[in-house]
């Protein structure tokens, strides 16, 4: 296993890696909160703004691994409020093209730092 790290995405806020290259053709990107790596805080705005930042963070990590969003085979979207699903989905659809990755969207009681959304992904080399 090889850790992947970039300054173009927020640093891990716990004992985990931004991503791990499994060595078996898969890269696992940890859940990305909508933290702007330049400011260390959430962008102001709604779940769409936060979704965009979370995906930009994942994109930056994938780039460090030599990949991009077209390599993503599975995402998991965690929402603090399932009523935000349609708004999240509108932004999400701007980042992926067919064939779309498999996806799960899950409502959770709360996310770290009070985020509205967190997105993790698995990419294939």
QUILINVEN-V966196 format. One record per backbone hydrogen bond with DSSP energy under -1.0 kcal/mol. NH is the residue of the N-H (numbers start at 1). CO is the residue of the C=O. If there is no record, write none. Layout:
[[NH/CO] [NH/CO]]
This chain:
[[2/21] [4/19] [16/14] [19/4] [20/28] [21/2] [22/26] [27/123] [28/20] [29/121] [30/18] [32/119] [35/33] [36/41] [40/36] [50/46] [51/47] [52/48] [53/49] [54/50] [55/51] [56/52] [57/53] [58/54] [59/55] [60/56] [61/57] [62/58] [63/59] [64/60] [65/61] [66/63] [67/62] [71/68] [72/69] [73/122] [74/122] [75/102] [76/120] [77/104] [78/118] [79/106] [80/116] [84/81] [85/82] [88/84] [89/85] [90/86] [91/87] [92/88] [93/89] [94/91] [95/92] [102/73] [104/75] [106/77] [108/79] [114/111] [115/112] [118/78] [119/32] [120/76] [121/29] [122/74] [123/27] [124/71] [125/25]]
